[in-house]
Amino acid sequence: MMMSLGLFVFKLSTLPYQNTSRQVNYGWGTNARFGQRPVSQFLGLGEETIKITGQLRPCMAVDRRQRHNLWHVCHQKYCQ
């Protein structure tokens, strides 16, 4: 197993991916103070983006059921 996305498991026999990247935004607020420098406060995590790239080629050993599972998981929650 290389990684999973929902219930779909990426591995060499299903669908190997080439690259992944992850970006997380953080929320910070600034408060001005009299006679002192402003202070920053952590407000929590923002939006998280995960990008998975790869190619699905006909010669790969991915059956129709696995492709359908990946499509369903991706379009229900993760892909925009």
Long-range contacts (C-beta under 8 A, 24 or more apart in sequence): 5-52, 5-70, 5-73, 5-74, 5-78, 6-73, 6-77, 6-78, 7-69, 7-73, 8-66, 8-69, 8-70, 8-73, 10-52, 13-61, 14-62, 14-66, 15-54, 15-56, 15-60, 15-62, 15-66, 15-70, 16-54, 17-52, 17-53, 17-54, 18-53, 18-54, 18-55, 19-51, 19-52, 19-53, 19-54, 20-50, 20-51, 20-52, 20-53, 21-50, 21-51, 22-48, 22-49, 22-50, 22-51, 23-48, 23-49, 23-51, 24-48, 24-49, 50-78
